Amino acid sequence: MKPPKSGSRRKSSSHKNTLHEGHAAFCTARLSYAPTAVSHYPSLDDLALQNAWLTIGVFDGVHRGHQELLRQLISGAHAAGSPAVVLTFFPHPAVVLGGKTDFKWLTTPVERGALLDSSGVDVVITQPFNRALADQTAEEFMHRLSRTLGLRTLVIGYDTALGRGRQGTAPRLAEIGAELNYVVRSVPPVQAQGGIISSTRIRASLAAGNVADAARDQGRPYAVSGPVVHGDGRGHTIHVPTANLQVPEDKALPANGIYACWAHLEGKRIPAVTNVGTRPTFTPEEHRQHVEAHLLDFDQDLYGLEMRLEFVEHLRPEEKFPSVEALVEQIRADIELGREILK
């Protein structure tokens, strides 16, 4: 597919890891793209496409259900010679409508953008989500999309409900489509282990420390990324050095505990045992989660480097030990178990 013609200028810039500087900052927090890469737009404003195939959603986690939706969108659009377009939102509707000040992403907006890029879509639109948008009726919203995108096919999930009062269900969207000359294709849910794969189910798996279940539903290991920063240095004093990862505050973390992980660093994949938690043996009054990874058989200065941790398996819960010696003994056992799992 060639990039679709558009009446607006493409937005792109180098990647940033700042996620709390507002929508404008997010829309420029992009990977660098070649001229033929996915086109990104910060809103529907001044956009003019033709004959678009469109899907709409938050796509947090870009999980296997989302992936099937995207697969059908892309295959249908490209067979018809049309652009495959994703309309997503920032901030999350739960923040705007539900007032969730502590909302955590499964995939931060930057991660979501990169995953959508790799899916094969042609255009990603990140529409600012606000009360005004939420108050539009489904008919008003679809008229806007039809006018802006030259909409021909709308591909939706089984539970789609757009517009004020969630009135834009599949039957209603089809009625509006008959008027606006687009058709609706509904994609059934993807199921695993007797249930429907969803962002909610993945969050529940993470909250229980079930990173293997989260990986199954996402179609890839759950991962966190960030720069390696200075910690309190205790790892060196007990001869188990750790890399302290600075994870974005709005990124969901697994339950407190010890995990076997793969650390990705400067093109290398390194086995690691990671502690997510509050370090109760040393700081029993601490409540903020920390992410500390011990990289197996690895000795290098990591400060300032970007690292990604993929969670493979939960080893045990975090616990408070009666002494530092007891903690170190358990850490040694964790390392050997992690080594066995990852070999």
N, C-alpha and C positions, 0 to 999 in steps of 0.2 A: 504493500500500500504506500502510495505517495502521501505526504502530509496534505490534508485537505486545505483548500483555499479558505481564507478567512479575511474578514474585514478589520481585524485587530492585530496588534503586534504581539508576538510571542514573548513570554516572560521567562527569563532564566538567569541563573547566576551560580557562583560556586556554593558548595555545600556548607551549611552552618548548623550548629547543634543547639541553637537558641530557640526555645519553644514557647516562651512567655512574653514575647514582644509584640503580640497582636497579629492580626491576619496579614497585614502588609509584610511584616517580617517573615511570616511563614511562607508566603508566596514567592519570596526571593530565596528562601532556604532550600535550594535545589542542588542536585548534582549537576555537573556541567554536561551539556548534551551536544552531540554532533548535529549538523543541519538537518539530517533525516530522522532525528530522534522524535520521541513523543512530544507533542505540543502541549504546553501547560498554560492555563489562563487563570487569573485570580478571581474572575467572576463571569457572569453571563453578559455583563455590560458591553455594548459595542461589538459583540461577537456575531459573526454572520457565516454560518456553515450551510451546506446543502445536502439534502438526502441522508441525514444522519441516522444511524442506529444508536440508541441511547439506553444506558442503564443508570439508575439513581440509587444512592445509598451512602452510608457512612463508611462501610467497608473496613471497620476496625478489626484488625487481625488478618485481613485478607485470607480467610480460612478456606477450607475445601468447598464449603457451600458457595462462598464468593467466587472461588476459582471456577466452579462449574458455570455459574452465571456469566462470568467473563468469557469462558470458552465458547459458550453458545452465542454471545454477543459478537465476538470477533469472527467466528466462522461464518455466521450469517451475514455480517456486514461486508466482509471481504469477498464472499461469494457474489454479493450484489454490487460490488465495486463502490461501496459506501464507507465513510469513516466510522470506526467504532469509538464511541464517545462515552466517557464516564463522568457523571456529575456527582461530586461529593461535597462535603461541608466542613467548615471550621468556623467557630468551635463546635464541639459535639453538641447535638440538640439537648442531651441530658444536662449540660451545663446551663444552657439558656432557659430551657423550659422547666427543668427540675431543680435548678439552683444548686447543683452538686459542685461545691467549691473544691472538693477533694477528688475529682474525677481522675482516673488513671487510664491511659491508652494501652491497649495490647500492642499496637504498632503506632508509634508517634507519627504525627503528620508527615515528617520527612521520610520515615520508614515506609509508611503507606504509599507515598508518592513513588518511591523506588520500586516497590513491589508491583504497583500498577504499571509502571514503565516496563518491567520485565515480562508482564503478562501478554504483551502484544497489541494493546490498544493504541489508537492513534492520537486521541485528544483526552486530556484530563482537565476538568474545570473544577476548581475549588471555590465554591460559592460561600460568601460570608453568611453564616446562619444567625438570624436575629429574630426578634419578636415580629417585626414587620413581615418577614418571609413566612414565619409560622402562621400568621393570620391570613395569608392568602388562601382562597379556596382552591381546590384541586383544579377546577376549570380555569381559574385565573392563571394558575401556575403553568398548566399545560398550554394555554394560549401563548404564554411568553416563550415557552420552550419551542413550540411549533414555529413561531415567528423567528426566533433567534437561530435555531439549528436546522430549519428545514426538515423537521422530524418526520421520519417515515416508519420506523419501527421502534417500539419501546419494549425492552426486555426487562422483566421484573421478577423479583423473588416471590415465593409462595405467600409471604406475609406482608407484602408492600401495602402501605396505606398512607397516601400523600395528602397534604393540605390541611386546612383548618378542620379540627374535629376528626382527623384521619378518615375523611370521607372518600378519598381517592383510592378505593380498593380496585382490584382487577376489573370487575364488571363496570364500575363507574368510569374507569380510565378508558375502557373499550368504547363506552358510549360517547365519551368526549372525542376519542379517536375517529369515530365514524363521521363526526362533524369536521374534524381538522385534517382528515386524510392521513392518519397514521394507524398502524395495527399494533396490537399488544400480544406479546409472547410471554407466557408465565413459565417459570422454571421451577420444578418441584424441589423440595428440600433434599439435601444430601444427608444420609443417616449413617451412623456407626455405633456399634455396641448398643443397639436397641433404642437409640434416641437421635434427635435432629441435631446436627452440628450447628452451633451458634456461638457468637461472641460471649453470650451469657454463660454458656456451658464451659467455655475455655476459661473464663474468669473464675468459675467455681473450681475447676481443676487446679488452677494456680493457687487459689486460696487454701486448698487442701494439700498443696505440695506435690500434686500429681502431674509432674512435668511431662511424663511419658504420655499421659492422656491428652495433655494440651498439644503435644507434638503430633499425635495422631490426628487430632481434629484440625490443626493448622496445616498439616501436610509438610511440616518442617519443624525442627526444634524451636522451642521458645527461646528468644535471645534478647539480651540487653547489651547496649553499647555505650561507650563514653571514654573520656580520657582517664589515664592512670594518674592518680594524685597522691600526694604525701598523706600518710596516716599517722598513727601515734608511735609507729616503730616497734610495737610489741612483738610482731612476727620475727624480727631479727633477733630480739633478745631471747626468744625461746627456740631459735634456730629453725623456724618454719616461716620464711619470708613470704609475704603476700602482696599482691597487687591490689590496691584499693581503687575500685572503679567508681567514677562520678557519674551516676545514672541520672538522666533528667527527672525532675521531681514529679512530672505527670506521666511517668512510665510505670506500668504495673509490674510488681515484683512477685515471685513465688513466696509461699509461706516461709517463715523463718525456719532455717534448717541447713543441712549440709548436703551438697549435690555434686555428682560427677558431671563435669562439663568439658566442652571443647573450647579452648581460647583461640581466637583468631587474631593474629598480630603480624602486621607487615607481611602478609601473604603466607604466613605459617599457621598450621593447625597444631596446637599443643594441648596435651591432656592436662586437666586441672581439677582440683577439688576446691569447691567454693562454699564459703559461709555467707548466707543471707541472714541478717539478724542484728541483734542489739549488743552482742558480746557480753552476756550477763555475768560471766565469771569475773570480768574486769570492770564492767560498767553496769551494775545492776539497776541503776536509776535511768538508764538510757531507754528511749522509746523509738528513736529514729532508726530505720533500717539502714544497714551498711552492706555493701557487697565487696567481699574480699576473696581473692582467688590465689591459691597456691599452685603455681605452674610446676608440673612434675619434671624433674631432671632438667631444669632450666635456670640459668644464672645470667641475668642481663639487666642493665638499668632500664626500667620501663617508664619512668616518670615522664609525663607529657605525651606519651604515645596513645593512639586510639586503639581500643581493644573491644572485641565483641565476644561475649560469652554465650554459648549455646548449652542449654540445660538438657542433660541426657537422662539422669536418674536421681531420684531422691534417696539419700543414704540413711539419714536419721534426722530427728528433730534437733533444734538447737536446745542446749541445756546448760544449766549452771553447775560447775564442778566444784568440789570441796577444796581443791588446791590446783595450782598451776601445773604441778606434776601430773595430776590425774587428767587434766585437760590435754597436756602434751601426749600422754600415752594414748588417749582416744584419737587425737589428731593423726598419730602414726598409723593407727588401725584404719582410720578413714582414708588415708592416702593409699594404703595397700588395697583396700576394697575398691576405691576409685580406679586405681591402676588396672585391677583385674577386669572391671566393667569396660574400660575404654581400650583395652589392648586389642 
